[in-house]
């Protein structure tokens, strides 16, 4: 089953950005080393719309700005049900594996650094998450997005099955 991405336009909503990681990259040239920076940025409205982007530049501020612009081009809508995720999901990208579980009210965001930024930007306040495999922020962020995009809210499930919402929860 191919996953359909729910794209959203950045101009329609007010977005907050979070810098996940900034990395200094050195290129060795004849005169010595030339440094540049790469930044991974996550943007979201705190209400189920979130995106990530990568920016590269010779200055940190320029890299972050480019990352924000890239993130605004890659916005997706994820299901948020009562401040948590609807069900358990596994996400995978490259060497990064992510396990995401719903949590009861008051639990908070129990997740590692790169995942935490994604959940907070998406407006998910109660979640249990574990990063397995690679700790590379690029792979962890992309694996988290993979897990979130695999999720379906109960209304969509009820519609696809052709049953009432009550039957989805109670069998």
Secondary structure, DSSP 8 states (H G I E B T S, - for coil): ------B--GGGS--EEEEEEEEEEEEEETTEEEEEEEEEEEEE-SSSEEEEEEEEESSHHHHHHHHHHHHHHT-EE---BTTB-SS-EEEEETTEEEEEEE--TT--EE--HHHHHHHHHHT--SEEEEEEE---HHHHHHHHHHHHHH---HHHHHHHHTS-HHHHHH-
